[in-house]
Amino acid sequence: MDRSKIKTADEAVPYSIDAERSVLGSMIISKNAVEVAMELLKTEDFYIAAHQTIFASMHDLYTRSSAVDLVTVVNDLEKHGKLEAIGGVEYMAMLGDYTPSSGNIAYYARIVQERSTQRKLIDASSHIAKNARDGAMEIPDVIDDAERRIYNISIRNNTNTMVPAKDVVFETYDMIGEIAGARGSLTGVPTGFIDLDKLTSGLQKSDLIIVAGRPSMGKTALALNMASYAAFDAGKNVAIFSLEMSTQQLIMRMMCTRAQVSMTKVKQGGATDDDMIRLSDATSAMYSDRLVIDDTANISVAEIRSKCRRMKTKQGLDLVIIDYLQLMKTSGKTENRVLEIGEITRALKILARELDVPIILLSQLSRAADKVRPTMAHLRESGAIEQDADIVIMIYREGAHNPEADNTAEIIVAKHRNGPTDTVYLVWIDEYTKFNNKSMRE
């Protein structure tokens, strides 16, 4: 019988003394069992204190490439003054005699691991309930802490970091064949800009993409153009976090851009009947839950992480856009802005990997980039941004400061971790705050 509750004081605590003893007994009599247990278990997975001590001794012997058997473990425990505390030689000998079959080590270890996970879930639930009751933390922080605790437990149980090549090579070969068979089709989220998509093959999963520029160069416009195409033309689920503009302002801007109606004219009440027809068509095209906007000012990475996780679970998530980096809230643990920016970009890169989606992060360029073509050196607080980003895109429009220049916009791909760098040329339509492919004529 599995005596999971042998102590009255521990009635609510899940554990299996039989499985724990069988794991340790198997390790005493089988070298293979030691290998299996070391891969599957940690010392804290055992509930009985004596069993934790015994496993820790076995682990220490294993890491020193020493034999793990009854004699060596007893000697190690005795040397460290722990033998009597675990029940002496008699208890150690009993473990070996007690074990039904060392060949079932993986089964015993899984039981121990499952009981450990149950205890961790109970502990996490207790902490979550306490944080919710105390009121000492902000509610978004309580939610993020709760999700982090549960996520960390799930990662421990679902992640196999040691993957043999034979389990991956055929899958990878098939993926390469699909890409080749697609004859240039995109593997990532399309932006709608033909030359940019050719250069990047679309926005790739897990990538942190920086879109940088000086004010009025069109950072937000470029990001919204991408979001509109991805959500309403390509059918992707997109989340926008706007720290500067309200949801209604963004939607109005996207509607006017899509309808090719001047937003200035709309704001001044000058929309014509023809404009209203085009706006109506844009409204119909944008009537979708594919695009979700959050306009929380001074939002933190923790809040973004929590909201993205929920969206991914609820409806799926393909692309995240954040406008913009310098307005984001940090932990406040340092007064050094460069370190704060580094904290944010590293956290967002980790989030991109966790969510397995591309994240577009808008960023300001330093004043030194005024009226000159930008370089990586012009990124504000640039060290961490350049290091954490997979792609860095900089926008430059000569026409923004030179009235005699044409409407060409340079989309400078200054960094591309997994591909080539180049400059893509688009057309800027100022009246509609819109970028077009160079081949299009308006």
Buried (B, 14 or more C-beta within 10 A) or exposed (E): EEEBBEEEEEEEBBBBBBBBBBBBBBBBBBEEBBBBBBEBBBBEBBBBEBBBBBBBBBBBBBEEEBEBBBEBBBBBBEEEEBBEEBBBBEBBBBBBEEBEBBEBBBEBBBBBBBBBBBBBBEEBEEEBEEBBEEEEEEEBBBBBBBBBBBEEBEEBEEEEEEEEEEEEEEEEEEEEEEBEEEEEEBBBBBBBBBBBBEBBBBBBBBBBBBBBBBEEBBBBBBBBBBBBBBBBEBEBBBBBBBBBBEEEBBBBBBBBBBBBBBBEBBEEEEBEEEBBEBBEEBBEBBEEEBBBBBBBEEBBBBBBBBBBBEBBEEEEBBBBBBBBBBBBBBEEEEEEEBBBBBBBBBBBBBBBBBBEBBBBBBBBBBEEBEEEEBBBEBBBBBEBBBEBBBBBBBBBBBBBEEEEEEBBBBBBBBBBEEEEEBBBEBBBBBBBBBBBBBEEEE
